[in-house]
Amino acid sequence: MSKNLEKFLSDVGAAIGSQFVDVRPETLARYGEHTLPAAPRVPDAVLFPSSTAEVQRVVQAANDHGIALYPISTGNNIGLGSRAPATAGQVVVDLGYRMNRILEVNEETCYAELEPGVSFQMLHDELARRGNKLMVSATSGPPHGGVLGNAMDRGAGYGPYFDHFGMLCGMEVVLGNGDVIRTGDGSLETENPLNWHVSKFSSGPSLDGLFAQSNFGIVTRVGIWLMPRPPMSKSFHFVFPDDDDIEQIIDLCRPLKLSNFVPTLFRVANDLYAMAPEERNSEYVKGSKVSFSDDGRKAMQARHGLGAWQVSGMFYGPSDEAIAPLIQRVRAHFERSGKARFISHEEAQAIPALKIAIDSMDGKPSASELGMLSWRPGSGNSWFLPGMPMVGRKALELNHLGRSIFAKHGMDYIVMHVASARFARGLHVLVWNKDDSDENARADACYRELTVEFAKRGVGVGRVPSDYYDLHAEQMIPELRKVSSALKRALDPNGVISPGKYGIYMEPRA
Ligand SMILES: Cc1cc2nc3c(=O)[nH]c(=O)nc-3n(C[C@H](O)[C@H](O)[C@H](O)COP(=O)(O)OP(=O)(O)OC[C@H]3O[C@@H](n4cnc5c(N)ncnc54)[C@H](O)[C@@H]3O)c2cc1C
């Protein structure tokens, strides 16, 4: 241990209690693990502060001793880096362990004020305990993922409140220089800012966006807007038989979203995305370099009564009778294609692949989708997250490109497009055997080629797995990297917060 680290840990121990400073090898190994291709990024220590004041003391000590920190909320960022720091040796600040209080639930103006450790499951359970008047916007990821951490990485759900960063209203942040600020009306010189969690903007610039996917500060508290739970929710589903139907599907979804007729996003999941949570790759042989076969896919589709694509959405309303005509209208719209097969809400409840869509749109966290991580053995998983305009011919072109790159590297094409009015995010999931070094290298090469080929066609990504921060930053114009570095110098002059995260350094990389 370096002298600086020793002094830092001793100062931090005095500030937060030495029992909340963990340097045991087994703890460090656990926090260094992730599912990406690179080697584990083992931190030098893990800290468990209990309050904003303690986080501030930690940041001040890091400035005093030149130590790099890496904040996590619950550290369930599976496929994007888990809880491992941006680079090995950074000290993980695990906020979730002790800062996990729901500070307020306001049922009149429908928001909650949360600390970083509040998970989707915790918030869901608390809202249920209070009589289910409000609902959480659930992801289909780990129920123990944090609401705040997910929003800070610009994660998303599938219902009307899907934009988790967009639903934040009012933050408390410890900057890299040790100052504590509150955004919006929270910045008034008062202990009781009346509009902190109901109005996003106060006078002056809006700073909130600076703290998402960056390394300028540690967010210790947020307000998040919540949707009132409607008396009735009913999903609808359509199955399409062929891979190239994606062109028609995207063109069919677009007008229903542009007019806001359908309030949720559309989940447009291909066969493997929908069914892999329930299946294992029966064709997998260690060392094999081929993708799961088309015959295997057809057999799987038949087993589940599903197809090459499954489209899901949901309506909310006062009663069954009020929702029935809405579903009739969507059904007529999709069935005009001559290819869509309708599956009702009641039937879909019994189909695990569609039940995941129902739960996520109905505000119910569920661990079911995590089953897809066992599609192949060996726990490798990363997410390539490009997007596309809601134009069918573009969707077709990018799907052909994605599938061909997956096939070239012997990966199985697992994809779900999450479609809104003008744009769809494409969740491309790589699942591979990390214990096989050749397969691990191919998963890495596949991700890199996807990044470069999509960028050449004008397509960036929504979130970045931590192995690839620099790769994605390199796709950006140098002026952007210069601005990020200037902000870093202004807000974190000693560069103590997550150096390198999202490709942001004190000095821009050439
Ligand atoms: C099968 C599967 C399905 C998934 N489905 C979804 C999905 O539907 N939607 C979705 O969004 N994601 C999904 N994910 C991805 C991921 O698991 C979730 O987004 C998860 O909630 C993120 O982890 P977390 O909330 O614990 O955040 P953390 O791991 O704690 O943090 C995430 C990031 O935010 C930063 N951060 C955390 N806290 C702070 C803070 N207080 N201040 C500053 N920065 C901070 C961290 O440094 C890190 O970079 C899925 C993953 C899998 C494997």
PDBQT file of the ligand as one rigid body, heavy atoms in Angstrom, charges set to zero:
ROOT
HETATM    1  C1  LIG A 601     -30.656  -8.929 -18.197  1.00  0.00    +0.000 C 
HETATM    2  C2  LIG A 601     -30.426  -7.455 -17.940  1.00  0.00    +0.000 A 
HETATM    3  C3  LIG A 601     -31.460  -6.555 -18.198  1.00  0.00    +0.000 A 
HETATM    4  C4  LIG A 601     -31.253  -5.182 -18.000  1.00  0.00    +0.000 A 
HETATM    5  N1  LIG A 601     -32.299  -4.347 -18.242  1.00  0.00    +0.000 NA
HETATM    6  C5  LIG A 601     -32.137  -3.018 -18.087  1.00  0.00    +0.000 A 
HETATM    7  C6  LIG A 601     -33.203  -2.121 -18.377  1.00  0.00    +0.000 A 
HETATM    8  O1  LIG A 601     -34.333  -2.529 -18.707  1.00  0.00    +0.000 OA
HETATM    9  N2  LIG A 601     -32.965  -0.785 -18.224  1.00  0.00    +0.000 N 
HETATM   10  C7  LIG A 601     -31.756  -0.321 -17.820  1.00  0.00    +0.000 A 
HETATM   11  O2  LIG A 601     -31.599   0.899 -17.705  1.00  0.00    +0.000 OA
HETATM   12  N3  LIG A 601     -30.741  -1.140 -17.541  1.00  0.00    +0.000 NA
HETATM   13  C8  LIG A 601     -30.891  -2.472 -17.656  1.00  0.00    +0.000 A 
HETATM   14  N4  LIG A 601     -29.835  -3.311 -17.363  1.00  0.00    +0.000 N 
HETATM   15  C9  LIG A 601     -28.532  -2.733 -16.962  1.00  0.00    +0.000 C 
HETATM   16  C10 LIG A 601     -28.254  -2.557 -15.428  1.00  0.00    +0.000 C 
HETATM   17  O3  LIG A 601     -28.278  -3.775 -14.765  1.00  0.00    +0.000 OA
HETATM   18  C11 LIG A 601     -29.176  -1.567 -14.744  1.00  0.00    +0.000 C 
HETATM   19  O4  LIG A 601     -29.198  -0.346 -15.439  1.00  0.00    +0.000 OA
HETATM   20  C12 LIG A 601     -28.815  -1.305 -13.266  1.00  0.00    +0.000 C 
HETATM   21  O5  LIG A 601     -29.937  -0.788 -12.598  1.00  0.00    +0.000 OA
HETATM   22  C13 LIG A 601     -27.681  -0.316 -13.068  1.00  0.00    +0.000 C 
HETATM   23  O6  LIG A 601     -27.036  -0.583 -11.871  1.00  0.00    +0.000 OA
HETATM   24  P1  LIG A 601     -27.184   0.290 -10.532  1.00  0.00    +0.000 P 
HETATM   25  O7  LIG A 601     -28.534   0.869 -10.549  1.00  0.00    +0.000 OA
HETATM   26  O8  LIG A 601     -26.876  -0.574  -9.417  1.00  0.00    +0.000 OA
HETATM   27  O9  LIG A 601     -26.110   1.449 -10.771  1.00  0.00    +0.000 OA
HETATM   28  P2  LIG A 601     -24.577   1.509 -10.295  1.00  0.00    +0.000 P 
HETATM   29  O10 LIG A 601     -23.860   0.297 -10.750  1.00  0.00    +0.000 OA
HETATM   30  O11 LIG A 601     -24.499   1.835  -8.868  1.00  0.00    +0.000 OA
HETATM   31  O12 LIG A 601     -24.079   2.777 -11.124  1.00  0.00    +0.000 OA
HETATM   32  C14 LIG A 601     -24.227   2.892 -12.499  1.00  0.00    +0.000 C 
HETATM   33  C15 LIG A 601     -23.286   4.003 -13.009  1.00  0.00    +0.000 C 
HETATM   34  O13 LIG A 601     -23.650   5.265 -12.449  1.00  0.00    +0.000 OA
HETATM   35  C16 LIG A 601     -22.566   5.812 -11.685  1.00  0.00    +0.000 C 
HETATM   36  N5  LIG A 601     -23.109   6.263 -10.396  1.00  0.00    +0.000 N 
HETATM   37  C17 LIG A 601     -23.780   5.470  -9.527  1.00  0.00    +0.000 A 
HETATM   38  N6  LIG A 601     -24.121   6.171  -8.463  1.00  0.00    +0.000 NA
HETATM   39  C18 LIG A 601     -23.650   7.422  -8.641  1.00  0.00    +0.000 A 
HETATM   40  C19 LIG A 601     -23.695   8.593  -7.858  1.00  0.00    +0.000 A 
HETATM   41  N7  LIG A 601     -24.322   8.579  -6.688  1.00  0.00    +0.000 N 
HETATM   42  N8  LIG A 601     -23.111   9.703  -8.308  1.00  0.00    +0.000 NA
HETATM   43  C20 LIG A 601     -22.487   9.707  -9.519  1.00  0.00    +0.000 A 
HETATM   44  N9  LIG A 601     -22.422   8.620 -10.321  1.00  0.00    +0.000 NA
HETATM   45  C21 LIG A 601     -22.995   7.489  -9.876  1.00  0.00    +0.000 A 
HETATM   46  C22 LIG A 601     -21.590   4.673 -11.451  1.00  0.00    +0.000 C 
HETATM   47  O14 LIG A 601     -20.275   5.155 -11.354  1.00  0.00    +0.000 OA
HETATM   48  C23 LIG A 601     -21.807   3.802 -12.676  1.00  0.00    +0.000 C 
HETATM   49  O15 LIG A 601     -21.059   4.284 -13.747  1.00  0.00    +0.000 OA
HETATM   50  C24 LIG A 601     -30.003  -4.698 -17.540  1.00  0.00    +0.000 A 
HETATM   51  C25 LIG A 601     -28.977  -5.609 -17.270  1.00  0.00    +0.000 A 
HETATM   52  C26 LIG A 601     -29.183  -6.967 -17.469  1.00  0.00    +0.000 A 
HETATM   53  C27 LIG A 601     -28.052  -7.907 -17.182  1.00  0.00    +0.000 C 
ENDROOT
TORSDOF 0
